[in-house]
Amino acid sequence: MGKLLLTPPIAFVIVLLASASTYLALRIFTLRRKGAPEGLTRPYACGEEISDRFMMPDYGQFFPFAFFFTILHVVAMMTATVPAEVASAVVMVALYIIGAAVGLTVLYRK
């Protein structure tokens, strides 16, 4: 019976029930509002009034940095985990580094 409780589905249900019971028990300490304030459903913009129309953020500057870090992390992972004794592995790491250099050149080309 002890090992049955440690199986992933049973352990998940036990943790889920414990979390739900803790949530329900601690709800008595929350502050409750009698009525919803006027601006509760409006978007917050650091105290400034913003229009209700759809706002589209610009990710044009974000994606090059995201790709940059992704490429460098993959290259770092490959160079750190490949054994140095295997000659074909060293060639593979060199190809990854060359590929990363080409990729970053293309990414930041104007």
Order of alpha helices (4+ residues) and beta strands (2+ residues): alpha-alpha-alpha
